[in-house]
Amino acid sequence: MSRPLPLPFPDETEAPLVTELRFPTSGVTVRGAFELNEFATLSPENLEFLRLYIRVRGNLKEVERVLGLSYPTVRARFDTLLRAIGYEPEPADPQNEVIERLERGEITPDEAARKLRR
């Protein structure tokens, strides 16, 4: 019976090394020191977010709709995922944020125009 990796593991800061691989169909076992990739060590929350992100073809607005969360919350979760796999998120472009807020109906066109002029 297989189970998910017990990660994160208490008091451990380094990624684990896998020392044995077993192939059930052939019965072959390989021993050694094998590194896990950055995706194998994701927390269950980050892994589920990644699966959803892939399922909706990288559309954060669709992730927002599916999860019923605000865009800033979805963006924060995406940034957390990026950090977990070793990337530093790019700072958000303030102009893009204004346009996205306008598209979601959070601000009026006049408010958007004022914010874009600043």
Number of C-alpha atoms within 10 A of each C-alpha: 2 4 5 7 13 10 14 15 11 7 6 9 8 8 15 16 11 12 11 11 13 11 9 8 6 7 7 9 10 10 10 10 12 12 12 12 10 11 13 14 18 18 16 14 10 19 15 12 18 19 12 18 16 12 12 14 11 13 12 16 17 17 23 16 12 11 12 10 13 12 19 11 11 20 17 12 16 19 16 16 22 16 12 16 15 10 11 12 13 8 7 9 8 11 14 11 14 20 17 16 16 17 12 12 10 12 15 13 15 10 12 18 14 11 13 13 7 6
